[in-house]
Amino acid sequence: MTGEKPMNETCYKCSKYLAHPIFPYIGKCKELDIMTVEIREPCQKYVEQKIEEVKEIFEAGGILYCPVCKDPIYTFEEYLKHKEHKPSKNFLIDETIIEETYPG
């Protein structure tokens, strides 16, 4: 895929991006109120997640979730291992996920 930006230079890494909990390449931009699919270049509203904000989450007893590994993250040290996966405390709420679930 020529010309495609690396994942660390896309809206996927923006702090305003809400990733889908199952499909992290699908998400919503909170700032522009639009859905995004696949890897996109960041817009003018791009704001990278700040380390200080991540530390504050853990200091307050919060957790993050890794959308790639599907694991909860409880410490800053664990966060560093998953940093490239863009762990988040906020996710896109998929109200149609029940339609994708099989009974039984």
Rosetta constraint file for C-alpha pairs under 8 A:
AtomPair CA 4 CA 39 HARMONIC 7.75 0.50
AtomPair CA 5 CA 9 HARMONIC 6.30 0.50
AtomPair CA 5 CA 10 HARMONIC 6.85 0.50
AtomPair CA 5 CA 39 HARMONIC 7.44 0.50
AtomPair CA 5 CA 40 HARMONIC 7.52 0.50
AtomPair CA 5 CA 41 HARMONIC 6.85 0.50
AtomPair CA 6 CA 10 HARMONIC 7.13 0.50
AtomPair CA 7 CA 12 HARMONIC 6.92 0.50
AtomPair CA 7 CA 13 HARMONIC 7.40 0.50
AtomPair CA 7 CA 39 HARMONIC 6.90 0.50
AtomPair CA 8 CA 12 HARMONIC 7.59 0.50
AtomPair CA 8 CA 13 HARMONIC 6.05 0.50
AtomPair CA 8 CA 84 HARMONIC 7.28 0.50
AtomPair CA 9 CA 13 HARMONIC 7.00 0.50
AtomPair CA 9 CA 41 HARMONIC 6.85 0.50
AtomPair CA 9 CA 42 HARMONIC 7.03 0.50
AtomPair CA 10 CA 14 HARMONIC 7.26 0.50
AtomPair CA 10 CA 39 HARMONIC 6.41 0.50
AtomPair CA 10 CA 40 HARMONIC 5.46 0.50
AtomPair CA 10 CA 41 HARMONIC 4.69 0.50
AtomPair CA 10 CA 42 HARMONIC 4.91 0.50
AtomPair CA 11 CA 17 HARMONIC 6.65 0.50
AtomPair CA 11 CA 39 HARMONIC 7.45 0.50
AtomPair CA 11 CA 40 HARMONIC 6.07 0.50
AtomPair CA 11 CA 41 HARMONIC 6.11 0.50
AtomPair CA 11 CA 42 HARMONIC 4.54 0.50
AtomPair CA 11 CA 43 HARMONIC 7.39 0.50
AtomPair CA 11 CA 46 HARMONIC 6.77 0.50
AtomPair CA 12 CA 17 HARMONIC 6.30 0.50
AtomPair CA 12 CA 19 HARMONIC 7.64 0.50
AtomPair CA 12 CA 25 HARMONIC 7.46 0.50
AtomPair CA 12 CA 39 HARMONIC 7.06 0.50
AtomPair CA 12 CA 40 HARMONIC 7.69 0.50
AtomPair CA 12 CA 86 HARMONIC 7.42 0.50
AtomPair CA 13 CA 17 HARMONIC 7.30 0.50
AtomPair CA 13 CA 48 HARMONIC 6.17 0.50
AtomPair CA 13 CA 49 HARMONIC 7.13 0.50
AtomPair CA 13 CA 86 HARMONIC 6.09 0.50
AtomPair CA 14 CA 42 HARMONIC 7.69 0.50
AtomPair CA 14 CA 46 HARMONIC 5.62 0.50
AtomPair CA 14 CA 47 HARMONIC 5.21 0.50
AtomPair CA 14 CA 48 HARMONIC 4.78 0.50
AtomPair CA 14 CA 49 HARMONIC 6.28 0.50
AtomPair CA 15 CA 46 HARMONIC 7.69 0.50
AtomPair CA 15 CA 47 HARMONIC 5.68 0.50
AtomPair CA 15 CA 48 HARMONIC 5.44 0.50
AtomPair CA 15 CA 49 HARMONIC 4.76 0.50
AtomPair CA 16 CA 29 HARMONIC 5.86 0.50
AtomPair CA 16 CA 30 HARMONIC 5.37 0.50
AtomPair CA 16 CA 31 HARMONIC 6.27 0.50
AtomPair CA 16 CA 46 HARMONIC 7.50 0.50
AtomPair CA 16 CA 47 HARMONIC 6.99 0.50
AtomPair CA 17 CA 27 HARMONIC 6.60 0.50
AtomPair CA 17 CA 28 HARMONIC 5.75 0.50
AtomPair CA 17 CA 29 HARMONIC 4.73 0.50
AtomPair CA 17 CA 30 HARMONIC 6.19 0.50
AtomPair CA 18 CA 27 HARMONIC 5.31 0.50
AtomPair CA 18 CA 28 HARMONIC 5.11 0.50
AtomPair CA 18 CA 29 HARMONIC 6.33 0.50
AtomPair CA 18 CA 30 HARMONIC 6.99 0.50
AtomPair CA 18 CA 90 HARMONIC 6.27 0.50
AtomPair CA 18 CA 91 HARMONIC 4.84 0.50
AtomPair CA 18 CA 92 HARMONIC 5.04 0.50
AtomPair CA 19 CA 23 HARMONIC 7.50 0.50
AtomPair CA 19 CA 24 HARMONIC 5.04 0.50
AtomPair CA 19 CA 25 HARMONIC 7.08 0.50
AtomPair CA 19 CA 26 HARMONIC 6.17 0.50
AtomPair CA 19 CA 27 HARMONIC 4.34 0.50
AtomPair CA 19 CA 28 HARMONIC 6.68 0.50
AtomPair CA 19 CA 67 HARMONIC 7.58 0.50
AtomPair CA 19 CA 90 HARMONIC 7.83 0.50
AtomPair CA 19 CA 91 HARMONIC 5.25 0.50
AtomPair CA 19 CA 92 HARMONIC 5.54 0.50
AtomPair CA 20 CA 24 HARMONIC 5.03 0.50
AtomPair CA 20 CA 25 HARMONIC 7.39 0.50
AtomPair CA 20 CA 26 HARMONIC 5.64 0.50
AtomPair CA 20 CA 27 HARMONIC 5.32 0.50
AtomPair CA 20 CA 67 HARMONIC 7.76 0.50
AtomPair CA 20 CA 91 HARMONIC 5.94 0.50
AtomPair CA 20 CA 92 HARMONIC 4.99 0.50
AtomPair CA 20 CA 93 HARMONIC 7.26 0.50
AtomPair CA 20 CA 94 HARMONIC 7.29 0.50
AtomPair CA 21 CA 67 HARMONIC 5.59 0.50
AtomPair CA 21 CA 91 HARMONIC 6.21 0.50
AtomPair CA 21 CA 92 HARMONIC 6.98 0.50
AtomPair CA 22 CA 67 HARMONIC 6.66 0.50
AtomPair CA 22 CA 70 HARMONIC 8.00 0.50
AtomPair CA 23 CA 67 HARMONIC 7.59 0.50
AtomPair CA 24 CA 67 HARMONIC 5.89 0.50
AtomPair CA 24 CA 68 HARMONIC 6.93 0.50
AtomPair CA 25 CA 36 HARMONIC 7.89 0.50
AtomPair CA 25 CA 37 HARMONIC 5.87 0.50
AtomPair CA 25 CA 38 HARMONIC 5.00 0.50
AtomPair CA 25 CA 39 HARMONIC 6.89 0.50
AtomPair CA 26 CA 35 HARMONIC 7.42 0.50
AtomPair CA 26 CA 36 HARMONIC 5.80 0.50
AtomPair CA 26 CA 37 HARMONIC 4.65 0.50
AtomPair CA 26 CA 38 HARMONIC 6.40 0.50
AtomPair CA 27 CA 35 HARMONIC 5.70 0.50
AtomPair CA 27 CA 36 HARMONIC 5.25 0.50
AtomPair CA 27 CA 37 HARMONIC 6.60 0.50
AtomPair CA 27 CA 92 HARMONIC 6.43 0.50
AtomPair CA 28 CA 33 HARMONIC 6.68 0.50
AtomPair CA 28 CA 34 HARMONIC 5.61 0.50
AtomPair CA 28 CA 35 HARMONIC 4.29 0.50
AtomPair CA 28 CA 36 HARMONIC 5.73 0.50
AtomPair CA 28 CA 92 HARMONIC 6.67 0.50
AtomPair CA 29 CA 33 HARMONIC 5.35 0.50
AtomPair CA 29 CA 34 HARMONIC 5.42 0.50
AtomPair CA 29 CA 35 HARMONIC 6.30 0.50
AtomPair CA 29 CA 36 HARMONIC 7.17 0.50
AtomPair CA 30 CA 34 HARMONIC 7.42 0.50
AtomPair CA 31 CA 45 HARMONIC 7.25 0.50
AtomPair CA 36 CA 40 HARMONIC 7.69 0.50
AtomPair CA 42 CA 46 HARMONIC 5.69 0.50
AtomPair CA 49 CA 53 HARMONIC 7.42 0.50
AtomPair CA 49 CA 54 HARMONIC 7.75 0.50
AtomPair CA 50 CA 54 HARMONIC 6.60 0.50
AtomPair CA 51 CA 55 HARMONIC 6.21 0.50
AtomPair CA 52 CA 56 HARMONIC 6.25 0.50
AtomPair CA 53 CA 57 HARMONIC 6.44 0.50
AtomPair CA 54 CA 58 HARMONIC 6.74 0.50
AtomPair CA 54 CA 76 HARMONIC 7.54 0.50
AtomPair CA 55 CA 59 HARMONIC 6.13 0.50
AtomPair CA 55 CA 76 HARMONIC 6.42 0.50
AtomPair CA 56 CA 60 HARMONIC 6.09 0.50
AtomPair CA 57 CA 61 HARMONIC 6.60 0.50
AtomPair CA 57 CA 62 HARMONIC 5.11 0.50
AtomPair CA 57 CA 63 HARMONIC 6.86 0.50
AtomPair CA 58 CA 62 HARMONIC 5.02 0.50
AtomPair CA 58 CA 63 HARMONIC 6.27 0.50
AtomPair CA 58 CA 74 HARMONIC 7.01 0.50
AtomPair CA 58 CA 75 HARMONIC 6.19 0.50
AtomPair CA 58 CA 76 HARMONIC 6.68 0.50
AtomPair CA 62 CA 74 HARMONIC 7.34 0.50
AtomPair CA 63 CA 72 HARMONIC 6.75 0.50
AtomPair CA 63 CA 73 HARMONIC 5.63 0.50
AtomPair CA 63 CA 74 HARMONIC 5.02 0.50
AtomPair CA 63 CA 75 HARMONIC 7.53 0.50
AtomPair CA 63 CA 89 HARMONIC 6.75 0.50
AtomPair CA 64 CA 72 HARMONIC 5.85 0.50
AtomPair CA 64 CA 73 HARMONIC 4.98 0.50
AtomPair CA 64 CA 74 HARMONIC 6.76 0.50
AtomPair CA 64 CA 79 HARMONIC 7.91 0.50
AtomPair CA 64 CA 87 HARMONIC 5.85 0.50
AtomPair CA 64 CA 88 HARMONIC 5.12 0.50
AtomPair CA 64 CA 89 HARMONIC 4.74 0.50
AtomPair CA 65 CA 70 HARMONIC 6.89 0.50
AtomPair CA 65 CA 71 HARMONIC 5.81 0.50
AtomPair CA 65 CA 72 HARMONIC 4.43 0.50
AtomPair CA 65 CA 73 HARMONIC 5.64 0.50
AtomPair CA 65 CA 87 HARMONIC 5.23 0.50
AtomPair CA 65 CA 88 HARMONIC 5.49 0.50
AtomPair CA 65 CA 89 HARMONIC 6.22 0.50
AtomPair CA 66 CA 70 HARMONIC 5.31 0.50
AtomPair CA 66 CA 71 HARMONIC 5.35 0.50
AtomPair CA 66 CA 72 HARMONIC 6.29 0.50
AtomPair CA 66 CA 73 HARMONIC 7.03 0.50
AtomPair CA 66 CA 82 HARMONIC 6.78 0.50
AtomPair CA 66 CA 85 HARMONIC 6.41 0.50
AtomPair CA 66 CA 86 HARMONIC 6.82 0.50
AtomPair CA 66 CA 87 HARMONIC 4.40 0.50
AtomPair CA 66 CA 88 HARMONIC 6.78 0.50
AtomPair CA 67 CA 71 HARMONIC 7.41 0.50
AtomPair CA 67 CA 85 HARMONIC 6.91 0.50
AtomPair CA 67 CA 86 HARMONIC 7.51 0.50
AtomPair CA 67 CA 87 HARMONIC 6.49 0.50
AtomPair CA 67 CA 88 HARMONIC 7.98 0.50
AtomPair CA 68 CA 85 HARMONIC 6.00 0.50
AtomPair CA 73 CA 78 HARMONIC 5.99 0.50
AtomPair CA 73 CA 79 HARMONIC 6.21 0.50
AtomPair CA 74 CA 78 HARMONIC 6.86 0.50
AtomPair CA 74 CA 79 HARMONIC 7.80 0.50
AtomPair CA 75 CA 79 HARMONIC 6.32 0.50
AtomPair CA 76 CA 80 HARMONIC 6.39 0.50
AtomPair CA 77 CA 81 HARMONIC 6.90 0.50
AtomPair CA 78 CA 82 HARMONIC 6.68 0.50
AtomPair CA 79 CA 83 HARMONIC 5.64 0.50
AtomPair CA 79 CA 87 HARMONIC 7.31 0.50
AtomPair CA 82 CA 86 HARMONIC 7.11 0.50
AtomPair CA 82 CA 87 HARMONIC 6.74 0.50
AtomPair CA 83 CA 87 HARMONIC 6.45 0.50
AtomPair CA 96 CA 100 HARMONIC 7.28 0.50
AtomPair CA 97 CA 101 HARMONIC 6.67 0.50
